[in-house]
């Protein structure tokens, strides 16, 4: 007599439940890993954008200089700063160093930078295109100090 080797229904149910528990454990581990990666990735992008924006502001401030025209000095307001500086610009594949009036402004949670290049920087009625640096800006606080060595300034 030949006996057929087969599984009983109980053995199949036990194996199926073990496979289900292992599959659920693996799925849970992968899902947690993917959620953590997405959270980290979005935080990384936010911090990288903030670092880039702050580096741009720092560079502009380091290259700033006082201009002697009475109403053309550093101007700071709660939602904007404006000053003169030296900025590299690119035209036709060449780098040019220009004197600019630089404005950083927060409007409707968007931090933007405007450049008034060359002689346009001296005119008050000039319109510059604003470059959006960062969105979803809730608050930025600018603090600054300046020297009053010369009382006429």
Number of C-alpha atoms within 10 A of each C-alpha: 3 4 5 6 6 7 8 8 9 9 11 11 11 11 12 12 12 12 12 12 12 12 12 12 12 12 12 12 11 12 12 12 12 12 11 11 12 12 11 12 12 11 12 12 11 13 12 12 15 15 12 13 17 13 12 14 16 12 13 19 15 11 13 19 15 11 14 9 9 7 8 16 16 18 12 15 10 11 14 18 16 19 21 26 21 20 18 11 12 9 7 5 7 8 10 11 12 15 21 23 26 25 22 21 21 21 12 10 14 15 23 19 22 18 22 22 20 14 12 16 20 15 11 9 8 10 12 15 10 15 12 15 18 17 15 9 14 10 10 13 9 10 7 7 5 6 7 8 7 6 6 5 10
